[in-house]
Amino acid sequence: MNGKWKLPIVLSLVNAPKRFNEIMKDVEGISPKVLAQELKHLEQNELVVRNVYATTPVSIVYEASPHIVTGK
């Protein structure tokens, strides 16, 4: 888990599931483009789970994967 932003993003999501803008506020100094890239990488590595809810408009909520939360 290398990189400047991965750990702060994961730590933000361990506390509670959050939407994109909530993560932006939590992780100071990160740009929207970099946050989107980092979330995609974390999701591909199964460290973050992306939940899409069929609401109007669509809601996307990110949360730490069970691997991170339980430590298994």
ChimeraX commands (.cxc) that place a marker at each C-alpha (Angstrom):
marker #1 position 0.00,0.00,0.00 radius 0.5
marker #1 position 2.40,2.62,-1.23 radius 0.5
marker #1 position 1.59,6.15,-2.18 radius 0.5
marker #1 position 0.91,9.36,-0.37 radius 0.5
marker #1 position -2.89,9.15,-0.30 radius 0.5
marker #1 position -3.86,5.49,0.13 radius 0.5
marker #1 position -3.44,5.28,3.89 radius 0.5
marker #1 position -5.33,8.53,4.67 radius 0.5
marker #1 position -8.19,7.40,2.40 radius 0.5
marker #1 position -8.44,3.97,4.04 radius 0.5
marker #1 position -8.27,5.49,7.52 radius 0.5
marker #1 position -11.08,7.86,6.60 radius 0.5
marker #1 position -13.24,4.93,5.50 radius 0.5
marker #1 position -12.48,2.75,8.52 radius 0.5
marker #1 position -14.41,5.19,10.70 radius 0.5
marker #1 position -17.56,5.11,8.54 radius 0.5
marker #1 position -18.70,4.60,4.94 radius 0.5
marker #1 position -18.54,7.87,3.00 radius 0.5
marker #1 position -19.47,9.47,-0.29 radius 0.5
marker #1 position -16.82,10.94,-2.60 radius 0.5
marker #1 position -17.20,14.54,-1.38 radius 0.5
marker #1 position -17.09,13.44,2.26 radius 0.5
marker #1 position -13.75,11.73,1.60 radius 0.5
marker #1 position -12.53,14.90,-0.15 radius 0.5
marker #1 position -13.28,16.92,3.00 radius 0.5
marker #1 position -11.69,14.30,5.26 radius 0.5
marker #1 position -8.43,13.98,3.29 radius 0.5
marker #1 position -7.11,17.52,3.03 radius 0.5
marker #1 position -5.07,18.51,-0.01 radius 0.5
marker #1 position -6.13,15.73,-2.37 radius 0.5
marker #1 position -7.52,16.66,-5.79 radius 0.5
marker #1 position -10.71,15.07,-7.15 radius 0.5
marker #1 position -8.76,13.44,-10.00 radius 0.5
marker #1 position -6.22,11.84,-7.66 radius 0.5
marker #1 position -8.93,10.72,-5.24 radius 0.5
marker #1 position -10.83,9.02,-8.07 radius 0.5
marker #1 position -7.66,7.23,-9.22 radius 0.5
marker #1 position -6.74,6.14,-5.71 radius 0.5
marker #1 position -10.25,4.86,-4.96 radius 0.5
marker #1 position -10.15,2.85,-8.19 radius 0.5
marker #1 position -6.79,1.29,-7.24 radius 0.5
marker #1 position -7.95,0.53,-3.70 radius 0.5
marker #1 position -11.12,-1.08,-5.06 radius 0.5
marker #1 position -9.09,-3.22,-7.51 radius 0.5
marker #1 position -6.89,-4.38,-4.62 radius 0.5
marker #1 position -9.99,-5.20,-2.54 radius 0.5
marker #1 position -9.19,-2.69,0.19 radius 0.5
marker #1 position -12.24,-0.52,-0.52 radius 0.5
marker #1 position -15.77,-1.54,-1.46 radius 0.5
marker #1 position -17.81,0.69,-3.80 radius 0.5
marker #1 position -21.56,0.45,-3.21 radius 0.5
marker #1 position -23.94,1.83,-5.84 radius 0.5
marker #1 position -27.52,2.52,-4.75 radius 0.5
marker #1 position -30.31,2.90,-7.31 radius 0.5
marker #1 position -31.67,6.19,-6.05 radius 0.5
marker #1 position -32.37,9.34,-8.01 radius 0.5
marker #1 position -29.68,10.54,-8.46 radius 0.5
marker #1 position -27.54,7.41,-8.06 radius 0.5
marker #1 position -25.73,7.25,-4.71 radius 0.5
marker #1 position -22.22,5.84,-4.52 radius 0.5
marker #1 position -20.81,5.08,-1.08 radius 0.5
marker #1 position -17.29,3.82,-0.37 radius 0.5
marker #1 position -16.37,1.75,2.66 radius 0.5
marker #1 position -13.34,-0.13,3.94 radius 0.5
marker #1 position -13.44,-3.78,2.93 radius 0.5
marker #1 position -14.03,-6.47,5.56 radius 0.5
marker #1 position -10.32,-7.40,5.18 radius 0.5
marker #1 position -9.35,-4.00,6.61 radius 0.5
marker #1 position -12.03,-3.78,9.29 radius 0.5
marker #1 position -11.60,-7.27,10.73 radius 0.5
marker #1 position -7.89,-7.56,10.05 radius 0.5
marker #1 position -8.28,-10.95,8.30 radius 0.5
marker link #1:1,2 radius 0.2
marker link #1:2,3 radius 0.2
marker link #1:3,4 radius 0.2
marker link #1:4,5 radius 0.2
marker link #1:5,6 radius 0.2
marker link #1:6,7 radius 0.2
marker link #1:7,8 radius 0.2
marker link #1:8,9 radius 0.2
marker link #1:9,10 radius 0.2
marker link #1:10,11 radius 0.2
marker link #1:11,12 radius 0.2
marker link #1:12,13 radius 0.2
marker link #1:13,14 radius 0.2
marker link #1:14,15 radius 0.2
marker link #1:15,16 radius 0.2
marker link #1:16,17 radius 0.2
marker link #1:17,18 radius 0.2
marker link #1:18,19 radius 0.2
marker link #1:19,20 radius 0.2
marker link #1:20,21 radius 0.2
marker link #1:21,22 radius 0.2
marker link #1:22,23 radius 0.2
marker link #1:23,24 radius 0.2
marker link #1:24,25 radius 0.2
marker link #1:25,26 radius 0.2
marker link #1:26,27 radius 0.2
marker link #1:27,28 radius 0.2
marker link #1:28,29 radius 0.2
marker link #1:29,30 radius 0.2
marker link #1:30,31 radius 0.2
marker link #1:31,32 radius 0.2
marker link #1:32,33 radius 0.2
marker link #1:33,34 radius 0.2
marker link #1:34,35 radius 0.2
marker link #1:35,36 radius 0.2
marker link #1:36,37 radius 0.2
marker link #1:37,38 radius 0.2
marker link #1:38,39 radius 0.2
marker link #1:39,40 radius 0.2
marker link #1:40,41 radius 0.2
marker link #1:41,42 radius 0.2
marker link #1:42,43 radius 0.2
marker link #1:43,44 radius 0.2
marker link #1:44,45 radius 0.2
marker link #1:45,46 radius 0.2
marker link #1:46,47 radius 0.2
marker link #1:47,48 radius 0.2
marker link #1:48,49 radius 0.2
marker link #1:49,50 radius 0.2
marker link #1:50,51 radius 0.2
marker link #1:51,52 radius 0.2
marker link #1:52,53 radius 0.2
marker link #1:53,54 radius 0.2
marker link #1:54,55 radius 0.2
marker link #1:55,56 radius 0.2
marker link #1:56,57 radius 0.2
marker link #1:57,58 radius 0.2
marker link #1:58,59 radius 0.2
marker link #1:59,60 radius 0.2
marker link #1:60,61 radius 0.2
marker link #1:61,62 radius 0.2
marker link #1:62,63 radius 0.2
marker link #1:63,64 radius 0.2
marker link #1:64,65 radius 0.2
marker link #1:65,66 radius 0.2
marker link #1:66,67 radius 0.2
marker link #1:67,68 radius 0.2
marker link #1:68,69 radius 0.2
marker link #1:69,70 radius 0.2
marker link #1:70,71 radius 0.2
marker link #1:71,72 radius 0.2
view
